[in-house]
Amino acid sequence: MNVVLDAHELACERDDRWLFDSLELHLRDGDIVRIEGANGSGKTSLLKLLTGQLVPDAGRIEWHGQPLARAREAFRRSLLFIGHEPGVAAALTAQENLAWSAAMAGVGVSAAAIDDALAGVGLTGFEDVAANQLSAGQRRRIALARLDLVPRPLWILDEPFTAIDRHGVAWLEQRVLSHGEQGGAVIMTTHHTFQANDRVDSLILGATA
Amino acid sequence: MSSREMPVATPTRLGWAHVCLAQLRRELALARRRGGDWLNPLLFLALVVVLFPLGISPQPARLADVAPGLLWVAALLAMLLSLDALFRTDHADGTLEQMLLAPQPLPLLCLTKVVVHWLLTGVPLALCAPWLGVLLSLPAGAAPVLIGSLLLGSATLSLIGAIGAALTVGLPRGGILLSLLILPLYIPVLIFGAGAVQTALAGGSAAPAMALLGAMLALAVAGAPFAIAGALRISVNG
């Protein structure tokens, strides 16, 4: 088992408002979970809780049975997170951005491996172009190239389908499904409906239980 | 749920030195792209030094008297002005979030960032100050102490300032708050920094003041990276 992530009785409060409470989530290898909900229903907050960036107001999160705070190092070595802001520096080139991302993940990669990953997201020829000269979609593709570059079992993606074109959406959908098939796990917030929807579990926030 | 094991290719795991090097390379590349930004603190220092004799008096004796303090205050303010931007773009584009979630020691990454900031502001300021001192009739004999005290002092200023920058990075207009937060902490550095130069000018030994500056730097190097890391965690997820 690579991924054993459990949330028990999780609750989140923002500005004196309970976004959700008694949330149970059990994630194992091969699971693909889509978090849905209206704007402001706490999707991003939930991802921040699950990545250990926020401390839950109630409940607990465990990685392989250990509290997240205690297993932080091991958890982060298994995690690939792409946030709402994808972490691509506008002044740097795609190549430089990814070299830094890989180093931060603690993974040694060659320039050729980065070029391959960029080719995978359709950015051949843009390796040495500064990100601020690329479109929003292309910038997001730079971030998505990490999925290939940094092998991690657990992906947590915040709105990964924003700004990318139809081609990119199909590619990403396929990439997420194949990650699940290879035994990885994915949690993402999105309003996108998958073609192979039966493979994807949905978690709906803000629905009255 | 599937029982299939994921074929995790174990790529070469990088040591801390490599990670710091990558961070260093990134910061330097960013500075290169920003172009002349690193000249701004120098320009500020030069403007103050050029305007001051016009406002006070062009008498060499009088200027030489205030030169050490003036150069130090101007250098300190120049550092302060450059600090606000330290984490701002990283916060806006999500880079900071990636740093916080990286399985790397955050204090070390912060320290690398601060070192680059010091290299691009403190070091040029320290090296240019004696030349600008000439405009204030500062005797050439004071130059080594001026450079030395500014090198040691500005490193401490960068480290302390980064704590303030980290605390205010999430605020829309953190500039003023940043100044209020860290100015009190800058005062000891200013007193001993300017004091070292003044003592050297008066013919005394600058060693005690320099030793104190060194001690403050040692303390800042040991403590500030952890404070910066803690402050970043608070600001980004506040």
Boltz contact constraints between the chains, C-beta under 6 A:
constraints:
  - contact:
      token1: [A, 2]
      token2: [B, 6]
      max_distance: 6.0
  - contact:
      token1: [A, 28]
      token2: [B, 1]
      max_distance: 6.0
  - contact:
      token1: [A, 29]
      token2: [B, 2]
      max_distance: 6.0
  - contact:
      token1: [A, 30]
      token2: [B, 1]
      max_distance: 6.0
  - contact:
      token1: [A, 30]
      token2: [B, 2]
      max_distance: 6.0
  - contact:
      token1: [A, 51]
      token2: [B, 101]
      max_distance: 6.0
  - contact:
      token1: [A, 53]
      token2: [B, 237]
      max_distance: 6.0
  - contact:
      token1: [A, 54]
      token2: [B, 237]
      max_distance: 6.0
  - contact:
      token1: [A, 73]
      token2: [B, 103]
      max_distance: 6.0
  - contact:
      token1: [A, 76]
      token2: [B, 103]
      max_distance: 6.0
  - contact:
      token1: [A, 77]
      token2: [B, 103]
      max_distance: 6.0
  - contact:
      token1: [A, 81]
      token2: [B, 101]
      max_distance: 6.0
  - contact:
      token1: [A, 83]
      token2: [B, 94]
      max_distance: 6.0
  - contact:
      token1: [A, 83]
      token2: [B, 97]
      max_distance: 6.0
  - contact:
      token1: [A, 85]
      token2: [B, 93]
      max_distance: 6.0
  - contact:
      token1: [A, 85]
      token2: [B, 94]
      max_distance: 6.0
  - contact:
      token1: [A, 86]
      token2: [B, 94]
      max_distance: 6.0
  - contact:
      token1: [A, 87]
      token2: [B, 94]
      max_distance: 6.0
  - contact:
      token1: [A, 87]
      token2: [B, 95]
      max_distance: 6.0
  - contact:
      token1: [A, 87]
      token2: [B, 98]
      max_distance: 6.0
  - contact:
      token1: [A, 89]
      token2: [B, 93]
      max_distance: 6.0
  - contact:
      token1: [A, 89]
      token2: [B, 95]
      max_distance: 6.0
  - contact:
      token1: [A, 91]
      token2: [B, 30]
      max_distance: 6.0
  - contact:
      token1: [A, 91]
      token2: [B, 33]
      max_distance: 6.0
  - contact:
      token1: [A, 92]
      token2: [B, 29]
      max_distance: 6.0
  - contact:
      token1: [A, 96]
      token2: [B, 29]
      max_distance: 6.0
  - contact:
      token1: [A, 100]
      token2: [B, 22]
      max_distance: 6.0
  - contact:
      token1: [A, 100]
      token2: [B, 26]
      max_distance: 6.0
  - contact:
      token1: [A, 103]
      token2: [B, 19]
      max_distance: 6.0
  - contact:
      token1: [A, 103]
      token2: [B, 22]
      max_distance: 6.0
  - contact:
      token1: [A, 104]
      token2: [B, 102]
      max_distance: 6.0
  - contact:
      token1: [A, 106]
      token2: [B, 13]
      max_distance: 6.0
  - contact:
      token1: [A, 106]
      token2: [B, 14]
      max_distance: 6.0
  - contact:
      token1: [A, 106]
      token2: [B, 103]
      max_distance: 6.0
  - contact:
      token1: [A, 107]
      token2: [B, 11]
      max_distance: 6.0
  - contact:
      token1: [A, 108]
      token2: [B, 12]
      max_distance: 6.0
  - contact:
      token1: [A, 108]
      token2: [B, 14]
      max_distance: 6.0
  - contact:
      token1: [A, 151]
      token2: [B, 9]
      max_distance: 6.0
  - contact:
      token1: [A, 153]
      token2: [B, 6]
      max_distance: 6.0
  - contact:
      token1: [A, 182]
      token2: [B, 6]
      max_distance: 6.0
  - contact:
      token1: [A, 183]
      token2: [B, 4]
      max_distance: 6.0
  - contact:
      token1: [A, 183]
      token2: [B, 5]
      max_distance: 6.0
  - contact:
      token1: [A, 183]
      token2: [B, 6]
      max_distance: 6.0
  - contact:
      token1: [A, 184]
      token2: [B, 6]
      max_distance: 6.0
